[in-house]
Amino acid sequence: MSTGNYTVPAEAAGQRLDAWLAAWLAAQFEGVSRARVQLLVSEGKVTVDGTLAKASLKLRGGETVAVLGPPEPPPLRATPEMIPLDIVYEDDDLSVINKPAGMMVHAGAGATHEDPALDERNRGTLVNALLGHYSQLSTTGGALRPGIVHRLDKQTSGLIIVARNDAAHLRLAEMFSSREVHKTYLALVHGHPKKDTGTINAAIGRDLIRRTRMTTKRSEGARAAISHYTVLERLDTRFGKFALVSVKIETGRTHQIRVHMSSIGHPVVGDTLYGAPAIIPVVEAAKGKPGTKKKAAVAAETTQLDRNFLHAARLEFAHPRTNKILTLEAPLPAELTGFLDRIR
């Protein structure tokens, strides 16, 4: 959107200034909305025939509308919400939260400058819940990410550390960078890995074709990533073969465990972005005799998981102020234990 003078056509008579100007500018510039035009007007950057006007002004046609400059929206800030938190540990320096699946850690690319408090994409985040619960969080991450030192994917549950002050944030960030925070995840993957233990050492970067994905193949900005997995249980079920694994990560790349397990042919259950099926049928369906009612009944039976079977189950790290070793755990949530019960 740029400055300029615009003549109101006769057919716009009777329209509100903000509605007409938004439509007029949107036809010429990207990213123009009625809310942005209203912001321009409220900032005194729109005149009609040389006079500052209200957004609700009814046009007659023939007026000269001048846009005097671009809008200057206030910086985005997270909005406090009274959302219950499962607090595993807290003191004046940090908190450890057991985050449920389905909750974003903070608003990201979906945030807007128009009204973050009313933007549904910015509601229900962990940051919003933290602001509703705590009067003080670290400011190092900025107004959209107070207290956030590291992240978990939206559909991953489990333990996440929150800094309550800037000194703790700085030390925790150093500890993550130097790999002093030890994280263990539990995951259910499709198939049986060949070995009971293994290390996946494969750099991860942005997929060049599907930009929402990360990959270990040809990618953009690939960074070193190391994951160690141990098979805890091999399941041979009527829905196919699965393995319950624990995974310890040395690095914290975006989607690291999901990408690494998929790269060796064992995607995390429920993770359709990296190759897991959305609906899992009974494998016995293929064994029935063609045309039999038994086969039809079995073939109709399926199961599914509406989240990733990935849970941050354990954290071990030194307290950023006292250096006391903290070892914290969170059990598998009910939807994951329930899924295991269904397939066993």
GILIN-V268826 format. One record per helix or strand. SS is the DSSP state (A for helix, B for strand). FROM is the first residue (numbers start at 1). LEN is the number of residues. If there is no record, write none. Layout:
ss->{SS SS}
from->{FROM FROM}
len->{LEN LEN}
This chain:
ss->{B A B A A B B B B B B A A B B A B B B B B B B A B A B A A B B B A}
from->{4 10 16 17 34 46 51 58 64 87 94 120 126 148 157 166 182 197 204 214 219 226 240 256 268 272 280 283 293 302 310 325 334}
len->{4 3 1 10 9 3 2 1 4 4 6 3 8 1 7 12 9 5 4 2 5 12 10 8 1 3 2 5 7 2 9 5 10}
